[in-house]
């Protein structure tokens, strides 16, 4: 069994950045005409941008704060599969028997591992609302609902990738080669 703990410092930094976005949004809503420029000549546009910033940042602050306080949030790899309890997406438990391949992706200069599944819709349907929408977006964009990274973990991406690939080689069904391809998007 391999597990990685969450990185408290990264989570706190993300929350602080979200608070800055929240404060900017509040400023835009309270006094939109002050922020009118050549590019945005209308105070209503500034007001709407501020409102969206407030709603978006508040939602994410709550999610990240809950992860920060959750003592059970770890990334676990065992003989049955992968449990990502650190990501704010709360991916369902990924069973090795459902994995048909693992690829390395570079998404906006952040390395990820795309987990290809036999039946991705089962994993998508385990979620609802916004989280289901994100899994559908991942599936439509990357051909898999599960796209993992080590951003919130206390390890390097190389250690993260090595642990997943070695576990897949050991516990996976053996139908797919255990080598990561590098794909940029």
N, C-alpha and C positions, 0 to 999 in steps of 0.2 A: 504494500500500500504506500502510495506517494501522496503527500499533500503539500500545498503551498498556502501560506498565510497571506492575508490581505496586507497591503502596504498603507498603513495609517497616514503617513506623510503625504502620499499622492492623493489620497481621498480628501484630506483636509485642504490641500492646495486647490483641488477641483471645487470644493465647496466655497472657498474664498473667492475664486474667480466667478463663480455663479452669484455670489453676493454682490460683487462689483457690477455684474450685468443687471442684477435686480435693482441696485441703486440708480444705475443709468436709466433703466426703464421707468422708475418712479420719477426721476427728474424730467424725462421726456413727457410723461403724463401730466405732471403738475404745471409745467410751463413749456408747452410745445413750441410756441412762437419764438422763444429764446433760441431754439436750435434750428430754425429755418435757415437754409443755405441756398446757394445757387442750384445745387443738385436736388434739394427737396424744398420747393418753394411754398409748400402748403403745410400749415401746422397740423392739419388732420392726419397727414401721412406720418409725421413725427409722433403724434398721439397714438396711432395704431401700432407703430413700431415699438413704442414704450409699453403698450398694453401686452403685446405679444412677448416682449422681453420679460415682463413681470410674470406672466403666466408660465412661460417656458422655464424660467430660472427657478420659480417657486416649486414647480413639479419636480425638477431635477434635484434641487436642494433637499427636498423631502426624501427622494429615493436614495441619494448618496448618504444623507444623514442616518437613514435607517440601516444602510449597509455598514456604516462606520460603527454604529452601536451594537449591531448584531454579533454576538459572540460565536455563533455557529457558522459564520460565513467563512468558508475555506474552499479551496479548489482541491478536489480529491480524485485520485486515479487509483482504481483497484482492479481486481480480476473480472469484475462485472461491467465496468465502464468508467465514465467520467461524470463527476458532479461538480458543476460550477456554481457554487454558492456565493461567490464574490461579485460577479457581474450584476449590474442593476437589472439586467434582462431576466434573471432567474431562469436560465435555460432548464428544460426538463432533464432528468438523468439520462445520459446518453449511453445506451447499452452497446458493448462491443459487437454483439451479434447483429446489430442494425447498421454498423459502420461498413461502408464499402470502399472508402478511400479517404486519405488526408492530403490536403495540398496547402502549401504555404502561399499566402497572398500578401501583397503590399497594398494596403488601402490607405490612401492619403498619407503616405510615408510612415505608416504604422504597420508592422508585420502582424499578420493574423494566420491562424490555421483554419481552413475550411474543412468541416467534417461532412463528407458526403454520406448520405443515408439511403438505405434500401427503400424506405417509405417515409419521406419527409413530412407528408401531411399529418401523420400521426403526432409528430412533435409539434407542429403548428397548432393543431386542434387542442392540445393540452393547455393552451393559453387563451386568454380572452382580452378584448379591448385593445389598448395601445400596444401591449406586449405581443399580442397576436399579429397586429399590423406590422410591427418591426420584424417578426419572424417571416411574415409573408414578403416584406420588402427584401430581406436577406435572400430568400429563396428566389425571388424574381431577378435580383441583381447578381447573385453569386452562385445560383443553382443549389443552394443549401441554406436551410434556416439557421444552422449553427455555424457561427464564425467566431472563433475564440482568439483572445489575445492576452498578453500578460501585463497589460497596463496597470491594473489595480493590485497586482501581486508583488510579493517581496522576492522576486527572482528575475533573472534575465530571460529574454525571449528564447535564447539558445537552450537554457536549462529546461524551460517550459516545453519547447518543441521536442527536445531529446527525451524527456520523460513520457510525453504522449506517444511519440513514434515507437519507442522501445516497448511500451505497454501494449500498443496496437500489434506490434510484431509478436509479442508473447501471448496475448489474450484474444486477438482478433481472429476472424474465421480463416485467415490464411489465403483467401481468394484474391486479395489485392496486394500488390507489392507495397512494402512499408518504406516508401521513399517519398519525400516531399518534393513537389515541383514548385518552382518559384514563378508566380504569376503576378504581374502588376496590373492595377486597375485604378 
